[in-house]
Amino acid sequence: DMASTAAGKQRIPKVAKVKNKAPAEVQITAEQLLREAKERELELLPPPPKQKITDEEELNDYKLKKRKGFEDNIRKNRTVISNWIKYAQWEESLKEVQRARSIYERALDVDHRNIALWLKYAEMEMKNRQVNHARNIWDRAITILPRVNQFWYYSYMEEMLGNVAGCRQVFERWTEWEPEEQAWHSYINFELRYKEVDKARSIYERYILHNWIKYARFEDKHGYIAHGRRVFERAVEFFGEEHVDERLFVAFARFEEMQKEMERVRVIYKYALERIPKTQAQELFKNYTMFEKKFGDRRGIEDVIVNKRRFQYEEEVKANPHNYDAWFDYLRLVESDAEADAVRDVYERAIANMPPIQEKRHWRRYIYLWINYALYEELEVKDPERTRQVYQACLDLIPHKKFTFAKMWLLYSQFEIRQKNLPAARRGLGSAIGKCPKNKLFKGYIELELQLREFDRCRKLYQKYLEFSPENCSTWIKFAELETILGDVERARAIFELAIGQPRLDMPEVLWKSYIDFEIEQEEFDHTRDLYQRLLQRTQHVKVWISFAKFELSVEAPQRLQRSRQIYEEANKSMRSCEEKEERLMLMEAWRDLEAAFGSDEDLERVSKLLPEKVKKRRKLTAEDGSDAGWEEYYDYIFPEDAANQPNLKLLAMAKMWKRQQQVDDDEDEEEEEPDQHHFLSYLPMYSNAMRGH
């Protein structure tokens, strides 16, 4: 009951009832509806009244209204390019070029392949004399749509502007796309207008070449392989070797590659590379390399790479003939993969580029070309006569009065020795020493004679060497060593005496040491002592004293320790006035080590008391401009012997002694609050007596 009551309370919707179901008197069809709609569209409305704009505010309202209408039309259908063009042209009519440019760019984002849009855009820029903008638009257009001929004719714009080179560049870009006949004729007529007959002729040749290739492709496309090959052969015969083009051979090789004629392809590439200049064969090299990588063996790939690298080196040496590093790389390449005549030709070309300045630093790299040339002839070709000619030509070329190369003379002499021609080797080195003596030449010549055991010749060479360079200590030493080896001790001693008597020496310490070692080896100890005494008259260096003392200690004699100790005492006395206290300290430490090893405890204690004390001091620094630069700390050494003679130093020593004693007393009695100063006061009478004495 409750459910029925609830259902009765719900609202029941009313159903519309048609009272008259009879057909209408006038029937309206769909065709009639469409016709009426079309008639309404075609109704000619009266033109809107003309609006006169009197101030800037009304103009801005007008612009805003028009722009809103154009934007609404674009928003309704973006693909209708005519709306974009109308909008841009309206902005252009108001001299709003930047706005018009923006509209064209937006339109290109919608449809960049619309030809009319590009043409209108470029036309607007040209009308407003925006040449660079127009040039940019044409360039973009031909990049995106290179097959549209209307775009390429913007070359006439460049010609009208007087930019003949730019116009030619446009035509060159166009012909790279292999256009129709009209494009080639336009290019030719352009060159003829400027009386460039040779350039017009070259364009004709390229055009004819293009037609030959198209003809051959036509035969290939229809299956006439033999006819296509014959067309390519006729084209090669037609152009000959003077007007040959790499594109013809590339197309011919690809044609044969499609027919699986690999040997024919290889022959075509090699034929072309032999006849086409390297600068015009970049594409040919590229295709040949790709072919060998796909179908060739290892040897074929290496040949291609070698040819390519040879071309690169040729370009480098042509650009800069004095780039000797490029010549070295080129020569290494041809030596590994060329015949002797070809390698000689490259070497001759290389050595012909003599440095323009006669300075040795400019010749250092160049001279190695001659060295490598001679070694190649000797080791690889094994032609000794030609090797000799290379050496002699190089030695004649070097300006020996200004500089020379000892390496070249020595290599030539070693070559003659390998050929068992000793007189020629000696003549060469003798000429070198006579023309341009150098240390390296003398050393090399002496080394040669030593290997041959010609000691008399070595003596003569050493004499000439020492006449040339008497200050060279190593030469004196080696000369004396030679005489020592030969057993002539007196001659060696005489050489050493002459050496140390020279007024100027480069390393006198080494010479004296060698002389002393020589006398020690001969066990001539009296001569050795005499040498040490003579050396100490020239220099008081601490190392000489220490070496003298060690020598006396090393001599087997009963009084060797006493002699060594006596030398240390003399050295200590002589070095008291030495400013370098570190050297004096070194001497005392060496003396202490001697006493610790061989002396008694009393001797060791006596020497230990002579050792200095290390003291930290401060000194004032002065800058370069004379201003104060602050203070610095340094360490000084105070010797007891010096302190005894100087009151200030003696007082300082007593103060330090008092301080040490004070520390000892503090350790013994830690309870005392104040230190006992009795010990320091006990030294005051001694100090006053010392001051009174001075």
C-alpha positions as CSV (number, residue, x, y, z in Angstrom):
1,D,0.0,0.0,0.0
2,M,2.8,2.4,0.9
3,A,4.6,1.5,-2.4
4,S,1.5,2.2,-4.4
5,T,0.9,5.5,-2.6
6,A,4.5,6.6,-3.4
7,A,4.2,5.7,-7.1
8,G,1.0,7.7,-7.3
9,K,2.7,10.7,-6.0
10,Q,5.4,10.6,-8.7
11,R,5.0,13.2,-11.6
12,I,4.0,11.6,-14.9
13,P,5.3,13.5,-17.9
14,K,2.8,14.7,-20.5
15,V,3.0,13.4,-24.1
16,A,2.6,16.0,-26.9
17,K,-0.4,15.2,-29.0
18,V,-0.6,16.2,-32.7
19,K,-4.1,17.5,-33.3
20,N,-3.9,17.7,-37.1
21,K,-2.0,15.0,-38.8
22,A,-3.0,16.0,-42.4
23,P,-0.2,17.0,-44.9
24,A,0.7,20.7,-45.1
25,E,-0.6,22.7,-48.0
26,V,2.9,24.0,-49.0
27,Q,5.6,21.4,-48.9
28,I,9.3,22.5,-48.3
29,T,12.0,20.3,-49.7
30,A,15.7,20.1,-48.8
31,E,16.5,21.3,-52.3
32,Q,14.5,24.4,-51.7
33,L,16.3,25.1,-48.4
34,L,19.7,24.8,-50.1
35,R,18.6,27.1,-53.0
36,E,17.3,29.8,-50.6
37,A,20.6,29.7,-48.6
38,K,22.6,30.0,-51.8
39,E,20.5,32.9,-53.0
40,R,20.9,34.7,-49.7
41,E,24.8,34.4,-50.0
42,L,24.7,35.8,-53.5
43,E,22.6,38.8,-52.5
44,L,24.5,42.0,-53.3
45,L,24.7,44.0,-50.2
46,P,25.3,47.7,-50.5
47,P,28.9,48.8,-49.8
48,P,29.6,50.0,-46.3
49,P,29.8,53.8,-46.0
50,K,33.2,55.3,-46.3
51,Q,34.8,56.1,-43.0
52,K,36.9,59.2,-42.6
53,I,39.6,59.0,-40.0
54,T,40.4,62.3,-38.4
55,D,42.7,61.5,-35.5
56,E,45.2,58.9,-34.2
57,E,42.7,57.4,-31.8
58,E,40.2,56.6,-34.6
59,L,43.1,55.1,-36.7
60,N,44.1,52.8,-33.8
61,D,40.5,51.7,-33.4
62,Y,40.3,51.0,-37.2
63,K,43.6,49.0,-37.1
64,L,42.4,47.0,-34.1
65,K,39.1,46.2,-35.8
66,K,40.7,45.1,-39.0
67,R,43.3,43.0,-37.3
68,K,40.7,41.3,-35.2
69,G,38.8,40.4,-38.3
70,F,41.9,39.0,-40.0
71,E,42.9,37.0,-37.0
72,D,39.3,35.6,-36.7
73,N,39.4,34.5,-40.3
74,I,42.8,32.8,-39.7
75,R,41.6,31.2,-36.6
76,K,38.6,29.7,-38.4
77,N,40.7,28.0,-41.1
78,R,44.5,28.2,-40.8
79,T,45.1,26.4,-44.1
80,V,43.6,29.1,-46.3
81,I,46.8,30.8,-47.4
82,S,44.9,33.6,-49.1
83,N,43.7,34.9,-45.7
84,W,47.3,35.1,-44.6
85,I,48.4,36.9,-47.8
86,K,45.6,39.4,-47.5
87,Y,46.4,40.1,-43.9
88,A,50.1,40.6,-44.7
89,Q,49.4,42.8,-47.7
90,W,47.1,45.0,-45.6
91,E,49.8,45.4,-43.0
92,E,52.2,46.3,-45.8
93,S,49.9,48.9,-47.1
94,L,50.1,50.6,-43.7
95,K,53.9,50.5,-43.9
96,E,53.9,48.0,-41.1
97,V,56.7,45.9,-42.7
98,Q,57.8,44.2,-39.5
99,R,54.2,43.0,-38.8
100,A,53.8,41.8,-42.3
101,R,57.1,39.9,-42.0
102,S,55.8,38.3,-38.8
103,I,52.6,37.2,-40.6
104,Y,54.5,35.7,-43.5
105,E,56.6,33.7,-41.1
106,R,53.6,32.4,-39.3
107,A,52.1,31.4,-42.6
108,L,55.2,29.5,-43.6
109,D,55.0,27.6,-40.3
110,V,51.5,26.5,-41.5
111,D,52.4,25.6,-45.1
112,H,56.1,26.0,-46.1
113,R,55.6,24.3,-49.5
114,N,53.3,27.0,-50.8
115,I,55.0,28.6,-53.7
116,A,52.8,31.7,-53.9
117,L,53.5,32.4,-50.2
118,W,57.3,32.5,-50.8
119,L,56.9,34.6,-53.9
120,K,54.7,37.2,-52.1
121,Y,57.0,37.3,-49.1
122,A,60.1,37.9,-51.3
123,E,58.2,40.4,-53.4
124,M,57.3,42.4,-50.3
125,E,60.9,42.6,-49.2
126,M,62.1,43.6,-52.6
127,K,59.4,46.4,-52.9
128,N,60.6,47.8,-49.6
129,R,64.2,47.5,-50.7
130,Q,65.2,45.1,-48.0
131,V,67.8,43.4,-50.1
132,N,69.4,41.2,-47.5
133,H,66.0,40.1,-46.2
134,A,64.9,39.2,-49.7
135,R,68.2,37.4,-50.3
136,N,67.7,35.4,-47.2
137,I,64.1,34.4,-48.2
138,W,65.2,33.3,-51.6
139,D,68.0,31.2,-50.1
140,R,65.6,29.5,-47.7
141,A,63.1,28.9,-50.6
142,I,65.7,27.2,-52.9
143,T,67.0,25.1,-50.0
144,I,63.5,23.8,-49.1
145,L,62.1,23.6,-52.7
146,P,65.1,23.3,-55.1
147,R,63.0,22.0,-57.9
148,V,60.9,25.2,-58.2
149,N,62.4,27.2,-61.0
150,Q,60.7,30.4,-60.1
151,F,62.8,30.6,-57.0
152,W,66.1,30.3,-58.8
153,Y,65.4,33.2,-61.0
154,Y,66.1,35.5,-58.1
155,S,69.5,35.5,-59.7
156,Y,68.2,38.4,-61.8
157,M,67.8,40.4,-58.6
158,E,71.5,39.9,-57.9
159,E,72.3,41.0,-61.4
160,M,70.2,44.1,-61.2
161,L,72.0,45.0,-58.0
162,G,75.3,44.7,-59.7
163,N,76.3,41.6,-57.7
164,V,77.7,39.6,-60.7
165,A,79.6,37.2,-58.5
166,G,76.5,36.5,-56.3
167,C,74.4,35.9,-59.5
168,R,77.0,33.4,-60.8
169,Q,77.0,31.7,-57.5
170,V,73.2,31.2,-57.7
171,F,73.5,29.7,-61.1
172,E,76.2,27.4,-59.9
173,R,74.0,26.1,-57.1
174,W,71.2,25.7,-59.6
175,T,73.2,23.6,-62.1
176,E,74.3,21.3,-59.3
177,W,70.7,20.1,-59.1
178,E,70.9,19.1,-62.8
179,P,67.9,21.3,-63.9
180,E,66.2,21.5,-67.3
181,E,67.6,22.9,-70.4
182,Q,66.2,26.4,-69.8
183,A,68.3,26.8,-66.7
184,W,71.5,26.1,-68.6
185,H,70.6,28.5,-71.3
186,S,69.9,31.2,-68.8
187,Y,73.3,30.7,-67.2
188,I,75.0,30.8,-70.6
189,N,73.2,34.0,-71.6
190,F,74.1,35.6,-68.3
191,E,77.9,34.9,-69.0
192,L,77.6,36.1,-72.5
193,R,76.0,39.4,-71.3
194,Y,79.3,40.1,-69.5
195,K,81.5,38.8,-72.4
196,E,82.7,35.8,-70.4
197,V,83.1,33.5,-73.4
198,D,85.4,31.0,-71.7
199,K,83.0,30.5,-68.8
200,A,80.1,30.1,-71.2
201,R,82.1,27.4,-73.0
202,S,82.8,25.5,-69.8
203,I,79.0,25.6,-69.0
204,Y,78.3,24.2,-72.4
205,E,80.7,21.3,-71.7
206,R,79.1,20.5,-68.4
207,Y,75.7,20.6,-70.0
208,I,76.8,18.2,-72.7
209,L,78.3,16.0,-70.1
210,H,75.0,15.9,-68.2
211,N,73.2,14.9,-71.4
212,W,75.7,12.1,-72.1
213,I,75.1,10.7,-68.6
214,K,71.3,10.9,-69.0
215,Y,71.6,9.2,-72.4
216,A,73.5,6.3,-70.8
217,R,71.1,6.0,-67.9
218,F,68.2,5.9,-70.4
219,E,69.8,2.9,-72.2
220,D,70.5,1.2,-68.9
221,K,67.0,1.8,-67.6
222,H,65.5,0.0,-70.7
223,G,67.9,-3.0,-70.4
224,Y,70.3,-2.1,-73.2
225,I,73.5,-2.7,-71.3
226,A,75.8,-2.9,-74.3
227,H,74.4,0.3,-75.7
228,G,74.8,2.1,-72.3
229,R,78.4,1.0,-72.1
230,R,79.0,2.2,-75.6
231,V,77.5,5.6,-74.7
232,F,79.9,6.0,-71.8
233,E,82.9,5.0,-74.0
234,R,81.9,7.5,-76.7
235,A,81.6,10.2,-74.0
236,V,85.1,9.4,-72.8
237,E,86.4,9.6,-76.4
238,F,84.5,12.8,-77.0
239,F,85.9,14.7,-74.0
240,G,89.4,13.3,-74.4
241,E,92.1,13.9,-71.8
242,E,91.9,17.7,-71.8
243,H,88.3,18.2,-70.9
244,V,87.7,15.1,-68.8
245,D,85.4,15.4,-65.8
246,E,85.3,13.2,-62.7
247,R,81.5,13.0,-62.8
248,L,81.6,11.1,-66.1
249,F,83.9,8.5,-64.7
250,V,82.0,8.2,-61.4
251,A,78.8,7.5,-63.4
252,F,80.6,5.1,-65.7
253,A,82.1,3.2,-62.7
254,R,78.7,3.0,-61.0
255,F,77.2,1.7,-64.2
256,E,79.8,-1.1,-64.4
257,E,79.4,-1.8,-60.7
258,M,75.6,-2.4,-61.2
259,Q,76.6,-5.0,-63.9
260,K,79.0,-6.7,-61.4
261,E,82.0,-5.9,-63.6
262,M,84.4,-5.3,-60.8
263,E,87.6,-5.4,-62.8
264,R,86.1,-2.9,-65.3
265,V,85.3,-0.6,-62.3
266,R,88.8,-0.7,-61.0
267,V,90.3,0.0,-64.4
268,I,88.0,3.0,-64.8
269,Y,88.9,4.5,-61.5
270,K,92.7,4.0,-62.0
271,Y,92.4,5.5,-65.5
272,A,90.6,8.5,-64.2
273,L,93.0,9.1,-61.3
274,E,95.9,9.1,-63.6
275,R,94.5,11.8,-65.9
276,I,92.4,14.1,-63.6
277,P,94.3,16.7,-61.5
278,K,94.3,15.8,-57.9
279,T,92.5,19.0,-56.9
280,Q,89.5,18.0,-59.0
281,A,89.2,14.4,-58.0
282,Q,87.8,14.5,-54.5
283,E,84.6,12.8,-55.4
284,L,86.5,10.2,-57.5
285,F,88.8,9.4,-54.5
286,K,85.8,9.0,-52.2
287,N,83.9,6.6,-54.6
288,Y,87.0,4.6,-55.3
289,T,87.7,4.1,-51.6
290,M,84.1,3.0,-51.0
291,F,84.3,0.6,-53.9
292,E,87.5,-1.0,-52.7
293,K,86.2,-1.3,-49.1
294,K,83.1,-3.2,-50.5
295,F,84.7,-5.4,-53.1
296,G,88.5,-5.1,-53.0
297,D,91.1,-7.1,-51.1
298,R,93.6,-5.7,-48.6
299,R,96.1,-4.7,-51.2
300,G,93.5,-2.7,-53.1
301,I,92.4,-0.8,-50.0
302,E,96.0,0.0,-49.2
303,D,96.6,1.3,-52.7
304,V,93.6,3.6,-52.4
305,I,94.7,4.9,-49.0
306,V,98.3,5.4,-50.3
307,N,97.1,7.4,-53.3
308,K,94.8,9.5,-51.1
309,R,97.6,10.3,-48.6
310,R,100.0,11.0,-51.5
311,F,97.5,13.5,-52.8
312,Q,97.3,15.2,-49.4
313,Y,101.0,15.4,-49.0
314,E,101.3,16.8,-52.5
315,E,98.9,19.6,-51.6
316,E,100.8,20.3,-48.4
317,V,104.2,20.6,-50.1
318,K,102.7,22.7,-52.9
319,A,101.2,25.1,-50.3
320,N,104.4,25.4,-48.4
321,P,107.5,23.9,-50.0
322,H,109.6,24.6,-46.9
323,N,107.5,22.5,-44.6
324,Y,110.1,19.8,-44.2
325,D,107.9,17.7,-41.8
326,A,105.4,17.2,-44.7
327,W,108.3,16.2,-46.9
328,F,109.4,13.6,-44.3
329,D,105.9,12.1,-44.1
330,Y,105.7,12.1,-47.9
331,L,109.0,10.4,-48.3
332,R,108.2,7.7,-45.7
333,L,105.0,7.0,-47.7
334,V,106.7,6.7,-51.1
335,E,109.6,4.7,-49.7
336,S,107.2,2.0,-48.5
337,D,105.2,1.8,-51.7
338,A,107.1,3.1,-54.7
339,E,110.0,2.3,-57.0
340,A,113.5,3.8,-56.6
341,D,113.1,6.3,-59.4
342,A,109.9,7.7,-58.0
343,V,111.5,7.9,-54.5
344,R,114.5,9.7,-56.0
345,D,112.2,12.1,-57.8
346,V,110.5,13.1,-54.5
347,Y,113.9,13.4,-52.7
348,E,115.2,15.7,-55.5
349,R,112.1,17.8,-55.2
350,A,112.5,18.0,-51.4
351,I,116.2,19.0,-51.3
352,A,115.6,21.6,-54.0
353,N,113.8,23.7,-51.4
354,M,116.9,25.1,-49.7
355,P,116.2,27.5,-46.7
356,P,116.1,31.1,-47.8
357,I,118.1,32.3,-44.7
358,Q,121.6,31.2,-44.0
359,E,121.1,30.6,-40.3
360,K,121.7,27.2,-38.7
361,R,118.4,27.0,-36.9
362,H,116.6,27.1,-40.3
363,W,118.8,24.4,-41.7
364,R,118.5,21.8,-38.9
365,R,115.4,20.1,-40.3
366,Y,116.5,20.6,-44.0
367,I,119.8,18.8,-43.5
368,Y,118.0,15.6,-42.4
369,L,116.5,15.4,-45.9
370,W,120.1,14.9,-47.3
371,I,120.9,12.4,-44.5
372,N,117.8,10.3,-45.2
373,Y,118.5,10.5,-49.0
374,A,122.0,9.2,-48.5
375,L,120.9,6.4,-46.2
376,Y,118.2,5.4,-48.6
377,E,120.7,5.1,-51.5
378,E,123.1,3.1,-49.4
379,L,120.8,0.8,-47.5
380,E,117.7,0.4,-49.8
381,V,119.0,0.9,-53.3
382,K,122.6,-0.2,-52.4
383,D,124.2,2.2,-54.8
384,P,127.5,3.4,-53.1
385,E,128.5,5.8,-56.0
386,R,125.2,7.6,-55.9
387,T,125.4,7.7,-52.1
388,R,128.9,9.4,-52.3
389,Q,127.5,11.9,-54.8
390,V,124.7,12.8,-52.3
391,Y,127.1,13.4,-49.5
392,Q,129.4,15.4,-51.6
393,A,126.6,17.6,-53.0
394,C,125.3,18.2,-49.5
395,L,128.8,19.2,-48.1
396,D,129.3,21.5,-51.1
397,L,125.9,23.1,-50.4
398,I,126.5,23.9,-46.7
399,P,128.0,27.5,-46.1
400,H,130.9,26.3,-43.9
401,K,132.2,29.8,-43.4
402,K,129.0,30.7,-41.4
403,F,128.1,27.3,-39.9
404,T,128.5,23.6,-40.5
405,F,127.1,20.3,-39.5
406,A,129.6,17.9,-37.9
407,K,127.1,15.1,-38.2
408,M,127.2,15.3,-42.0
409,W,131.1,15.0,-42.0
410,L,131.1,12.1,-39.6
411,L,128.4,10.2,-41.5
412,Y,130.3,10.7,-44.7
413,S,133.6,9.4,-43.2
414,Q,131.7,6.4,-41.7
415,F,130.3,5.6,-45.1
416,E,133.7,5.7,-46.7
417,I,135.0,3.3,-44.0
418,R,132.1,0.9,-44.7
419,Q,133.2,1.1,-48.3
420,K,136.8,0.3,-47.1
421,N,138.0,3.6,-48.4
422,L,140.0,4.9,-45.4
423,P,142.0,7.6,-47.3
424,A,138.8,9.2,-48.4
425,A,137.4,9.1,-44.9
426,R,140.6,10.8,-43.6
427,R,140.5,13.4,-46.3
428,G,136.9,14.2,-45.5
429,L,137.5,14.7,-41.8
430,G,140.8,16.6,-42.5
431,S,138.9,19.0,-44.8
432,A,136.3,19.4,-42.1
433,I,138.8,20.4,-39.5
434,G,140.6,22.7,-41.9
435,K,137.4,24.5,-43.0
436,C,135.3,24.5,-39.9
437,P,136.9,23.0,-36.7
438,K,134.4,21.9,-34.1
439,N,134.6,19.9,-30.9
440,K,132.4,17.2,-32.3
441,L,134.6,16.8,-35.4
442,F,137.8,16.4,-33.4
443,K,136.2,13.9,-31.1
444,G,134.8,11.9,-34.0
445,Y,138.1,11.9,-35.9
446,I,140.1,10.9,-32.7
447,E,137.6,8.1,-32.0
448,L,138.1,6.8,-35.6
449,E,141.9,6.7,-35.2
450,L,141.6,5.1,-31.8
451,Q,139.5,2.3,-33.3
452,L,142.2,1.9,-36.0
453,R,144.9,1.9,-33.3
454,E,146.7,4.8,-35.0
455,F,148.1,6.4,-31.8
456,D,150.5,8.7,-33.5
457,R,147.7,10.2,-35.5
458,C,145.7,10.5,-32.3
459,R,148.5,12.5,-30.6
460,K,148.6,14.9,-33.6
461,L,144.9,15.3,-33.5
462,Y,144.9,16.0,-29.8
463,Q,147.6,18.6,-30.3
464,K,145.5,20.4,-32.9
465,Y,142.4,20.0,-30.8
466,L,144.1,21.7,-27.8
467,E,145.4,24.4,-30.1
468,F,141.8,25.0,-31.2
469,S,140.3,24.8,-27.7
470,P,143.0,25.0,-24.9
471,E,140.4,25.7,-22.2
472,N,138.7,22.3,-22.7
473,C,139.6,20.3,-19.6
474,S,138.0,17.0,-20.8
475,T,140.3,17.1,-23.8
476,W,143.4,17.4,-21.6
477,I,142.2,14.6,-19.4
478,K,141.5,12.3,-22.3
479,F,144.9,13.1,-23.9
480,A,146.6,12.2,-20.6
481,E,144.6,9.1,-20.2
482,L,145.7,8.0,-23.7
483,E,149.3,8.4,-22.8
484,T,148.8,6.6,-19.5
485,I,147.2,3.7,-21.3
486,L,150.2,3.6,-23.7
487,G,152.5,3.5,-20.7
488,D,154.2,6.9,-21.2
489,V,153.8,8.3,-17.6
490,E,156.1,11.2,-18.1
491,R,154.3,12.4,-21.2
492,A,151.0,12.1,-19.3
493,R,152.4,14.1,-16.4
494,A,153.7,16.7,-18.7
495,I,150.3,17.0,-20.3
496,F,148.7,17.5,-16.9
497,E,151.3,20.2,-16.1
498,L,150.6,22.0,-19.3
499,A,146.9,21.8,-18.6
500,I,146.9,23.3,-15.1
501,G,149.2,26.0,-16.3
502,Q,146.5,27.3,-18.7
503,P,145.2,30.8,-17.8
504,R,141.6,29.9,-18.6
505,L,139.9,26.5,-18.0
506,D,136.2,25.5,-18.1
507,M,136.3,22.9,-15.3
508,P,139.6,23.3,-13.3
509,E,138.4,21.3,-10.4
510,V,137.8,18.2,-12.6
511,L,141.3,18.7,-14.1
512,W,143.1,18.9,-10.7
513,K,141.1,15.9,-9.4
514,S,142.2,13.9,-12.5
515,Y,145.8,14.9,-12.0
516,I,145.8,13.9,-8.3
517,D,144.1,10.6,-9.1
518,F,146.7,10.0,-11.7
519,E,149.5,10.5,-9.2
520,I,147.8,8.3,-6.7
521,E,147.5,5.5,-9.2
522,Q,151.2,5.9,-10.0
523,E,151.8,5.8,-6.2
524,E,153.8,9.0,-6.4
525,F,152.6,10.3,-3.0
526,D,155.2,13.1,-2.8
527,H,154.0,14.4,-6.1
528,T,150.4,14.1,-4.8
529,R,151.2,16.1,-1.7
530,D,152.9,18.7,-3.8
531,L,149.8,18.9,-6.0
532,Y,147.6,19.4,-3.0
533,Q,149.9,22.2,-1.7
534,R,149.9,23.9,-5.1
535,L,146.1,23.6,-5.3
536,L,145.7,25.1,-1.8
537,Q,147.7,28.1,-2.9
538,R,145.0,28.7,-5.5
539,T,141.9,27.9,-3.5
540,Q,141.1,27.3,0.2
541,H,137.9,25.3,-0.4
542,V,136.9,23.0,2.4
543,K,136.6,20.0,0.1
544,V,140.2,20.3,-0.9
545,W,141.3,20.3,2.7
546,I,139.1,17.3,3.5
547,S,140.3,15.4,0.4
548,F,144.0,16.2,1.4
549,A,143.4,14.8,4.9
550,K,141.7,11.7,3.6
551,F,144.5,11.1,1.2
552,E,147.1,11.3,4.0
553,L,144.9,8.9,6.0
554,S,144.8,6.4,3.1
555,V,148.6,6.3,2.6
556,E,150.1,3.3,4.4
557,A,152.6,5.0,6.7
558,P,153.2,5.1,10.5
559,Q,152.4,8.8,10.8
560,R,149.4,8.9,8.6
561,L,147.0,9.8,11.4
562,Q,149.3,12.5,12.7
563,R,149.6,13.9,9.1
564,S,145.9,13.9,8.6
565,R,145.3,15.6,12.0
566,Q,147.9,18.2,11.2
567,I,146.1,19.0,7.9
568,Y,142.8,19.5,9.8
569,E,144.5,21.9,12.2
570,E,146.1,23.9,9.4
571,A,142.7,24.0,7.6
572,N,141.0,25.2,10.8
573,K,143.5,28.0,11.3
574,S,143.2,29.1,7.6
575,M,139.4,29.1,7.7
576,R,139.0,31.2,10.8
577,S,138.4,34.2,8.7
578,C,136.1,32.4,6.3
579,E,132.7,34.0,5.9
580,E,131.0,30.7,5.0
581,K,130.7,29.2,8.4
582,E,128.9,26.1,7.0
583,E,132.1,25.1,5.2
584,R,134.1,25.5,8.4
585,L,131.4,23.4,10.2
586,M,131.8,20.7,7.5
587,L,135.6,20.7,8.1
588,M,135.1,20.3,11.9
589,E,132.6,17.5,11.5
590,A,135.0,15.6,9.2
591,W,137.8,16.1,11.8
592,R,135.5,14.8,14.5
593,D,134.7,11.7,12.4
594,L,138.4,11.1,12.0
595,E,139.0,11.3,15.7
596,A,136.0,9.1,16.5
597,A,137.2,6.5,14.2
598,F,141.0,6.5,14.8
599,G,141.8,8.9,17.7
600,S,141.6,8.6,21.5
601,D,138.9,9.9,23.7
602,E,141.0,13.0,24.7
603,D,141.5,13.9,21.0
604,L,137.8,13.4,20.3
605,E,136.9,15.6,23.3
606,R,139.3,18.3,22.2
607,V,137.8,18.4,18.7
608,S,134.3,18.3,20.1
609,K,135.0,21.5,22.1
610,L,136.0,23.2,18.9
611,L,132.5,22.6,17.3
612,P,130.4,25.7,17.0
613,E,127.1,26.4,18.7
614,K,124.0,27.0,16.6
615,V,122.3,30.4,17.5
616,K,119.1,31.9,16.1
617,K,119.5,35.5,15.2
618,R,117.4,38.3,13.6
619,R,118.4,40.8,10.9
620,K,116.7,43.7,9.3
621,L,115.7,43.5,5.6
622,T,115.8,46.3,3.2
623,A,113.8,46.5,0.0
624,E,115.2,47.5,-3.4
625,D,113.8,51.0,-3.0
626,G,115.5,51.5,0.4
627,S,112.4,51.0,2.5
628,D,112.1,48.8,5.5
629,A,111.1,45.2,4.5
630,G,110.9,43.8,8.0
631,W,113.0,41.3,9.9
632,E,114.0,37.7,9.2
633,E,115.4,34.9,11.4
634,Y,118.5,33.0,10.5
635,Y,120.9,30.6,12.1
636,D,124.5,31.5,12.9
637,Y,127.4,29.4,14.2
638,I,129.6,30.6,17.0
639,F,132.9,28.9,17.3
640,P,134.5,28.7,20.8
641,E,137.8,30.0,19.4
642,D,136.1,33.1,18.0
643,A,134.2,33.7,21.2
644,A,137.4,33.7,23.2
645,N,138.7,36.6,21.1
646,Q,135.5,38.7,21.0
647,P,134.1,40.0,24.4
648,N,130.5,40.2,23.2
649,L,130.6,36.6,22.0
650,K,132.3,35.6,25.3
651,L,129.6,37.3,27.3
652,L,127.0,35.5,25.2
653,A,128.7,32.2,25.8
654,M,128.7,32.7,29.6
655,A,125.1,33.7,29.6
656,K,124.2,30.5,27.8
657,M,126.3,28.5,30.2
658,W,124.5,30.2,33.1
659,K,121.1,29.3,31.5
660,R,122.1,25.7,31.2
661,Q,123.3,25.6,34.8
662,Q,120.0,27.2,35.9
663,Q,118.0,24.5,34.2
664,V,120.1,21.9,36.0
665,D,119.5,23.5,39.3
666,D,115.7,23.7,38.6
667,D,115.7,20.0,37.9
668,E,117.5,19.3,41.2
669,D,115.3,21.6,43.3
670,E,111.8,22.1,42.0
671,E,110.5,23.7,45.2
672,E,112.5,26.9,44.8
673,E,110.4,29.7,43.5
674,E,113.2,32.0,42.3
675,P,116.3,30.8,40.5
676,D,119.7,31.2,42.0
677,Q,121.7,33.8,40.1
678,H,125.0,33.1,42.0
679,H,126.4,31.0,39.2
680,F,125.9,33.8,36.6
681,L,127.3,36.4,39.0
682,S,130.4,34.3,39.5
683,Y,131.3,34.8,35.9
684,L,131.1,38.6,36.1
685,P,134.7,39.0,37.4
686,M,136.0,36.9,34.5
687,Y,134.1,39.1,32.0
688,S,135.4,42.3,33.6
689,N,139.0,41.1,33.5
690,A,138.5,40.2,29.8
691,M,137.1,43.6,29.1
692,R,140.0,45.3,31.0
693,G,142.5,43.3,28.9
694,H,140.9,44.5,25.7
